Amino acid sequence: MDSSLPHRDLLREACELAIRHLAGIDSRSVFPRAEDLARLVELDRPLPDAPTDARDVLRRLDQIAGPCTVASQGGRAFAYVIGGAHPAALAADWMTSAWDQNAVFHDTSPAAAAIERAAMRWVLELLELPPSWRCAFVTGTTMAHVTALATARHAVLERVGWDVERDGLFGAPPITVIASEQAHGTLDRALAIVGLGAGRVVRVPADEHGRTRVDALPRANGPTIVCAQIGNVNGGACDPLREIASAANEMGAWLHVDGAFGLWARAAPTRAHCADGLELVDSCAADLHKWLNVPYDNGVVLVRDRWTFAMRAALSMSGAYYPDESHFDPGRWTPEASRRARGITVWAVLAALGRSGVADLVERTCAFATRFAEGLRSAGYEVLAEVPLNQVLVSFGSDDRTRAVTQALVREGTCWCSPTIWRGRVAMRISVSSWATTGGDVERSLAAMIRAARSS
Ligand SMILES: *Cc1c(COP(=O)(O)O)cnc(C)c1O
């Protein structure tokens, strides 16, 4: 049997190297060290003229790039909002690569189509949304925004008799887009991509925690898209969706929500109130690779059932070389045609965790964030916003000092945090988004933060 797969040894070696990498992750600097990073230029050579043995290729990657990776698979990577791949999802990702399915049509991969459909059902069940809602797996929240906004654009223009897919936006009735001054930068990017213009957005002020002020929400006529957020990228603040939905409804507007990581709060009993009212929105974009701990890159777009036709119209694709539509084809609901079988890792993580496992992941990481906030506050440092979810913003004094402490902490290597600007002040941001973080990781990291602050 062994001889029937000539590259068996190569794959075994890749597996061994990957396992060794993971096994060493707890004892290394979370952000790579300067001396390791200096070696990365060794990979930047002219294209080789001749083939190289694949095992040598692997070994070079392992030796040179391995130590330069960020240890996001460990329990002490708190920079940006970066999850760690859950073991079941990581293993399923290896299987996904080995299977190498093109998940565009049922005809190109019946297995991928069936697994994606099952994963969509679970996502909707987890979020307690109707099974009739549409769901699609894309590369992340950015592409989920693009997909949702293209759907919204179709719906609001169709109502005034404009066919945007056929005629584009040239001469179209204008669309008013309303979004918080605290909206994530990728929302602007997506608005620019779909031709709605980031600079034309009517901005709504936010309160001191980052929540959209409903009292300041403008009223618009005609085609309108309102964008709200659950899980501010800095402090994790969640907009009051129910109230915003009612205002959007009065305007006849489409309501889109950025739930990049905050969406998953809905799966945890003590945090579900943060995503209350989700069932009232028209579309939602979220990541699976952050808090749900699916490997990169993976995100989900959710579209309310009544807009199924708009989503189909916005993404329509035809060609005589494509199959007829007698089956569920995942690639008819995403901007990509050929695509990775993204649903497999989602299915695997939800199968492995179950409803209670996801709730536990969310509750646990939120409790760790609270512990960070309490520990830093009692050491004398200022926590800049309330901590509704898994994110903490801390200042160590002046902007320069906070930057210096953050840099010293990253250099020291125990943990990894990133700086941000919060309401005009520099803050260090701590995002607890991984299944791998333990209470011990939190205490070790807290001690390192306080050490860095006292010695900077
Ligand atoms: C990370 C994030 C995004 C962007 O998600 P990508 O997966 O990087 O495209 C959007 N909004 C919020 C609130 C985020 O945290």
The ligand as a Gaussian input file, in Angstrom:
#p B3LYP/6-31G(d) Opt

LIG

0 1
 C      -11.108000      42.015000      12.164000
 C      -12.296000      42.871000      11.973000
 C      -12.770000      43.146000      10.694000
 C      -12.049000      42.665000       9.452000
 O      -12.053000      41.283000       9.362000
 P      -11.085000      40.532000       8.329000
 O      -11.311000      39.102000       8.630000
 O       -9.708000      40.988000       8.648000
 O      -11.511000      40.898000       6.953000
 C      -13.910000      43.919000      10.578000
 N      -14.540000      44.401000      11.659000
 C      -14.115000      44.162000      12.917000
 C      -14.889000      44.710000      14.077000
 C      -12.972000      43.383000      13.122000
 O      -12.552000      43.128000      14.364000

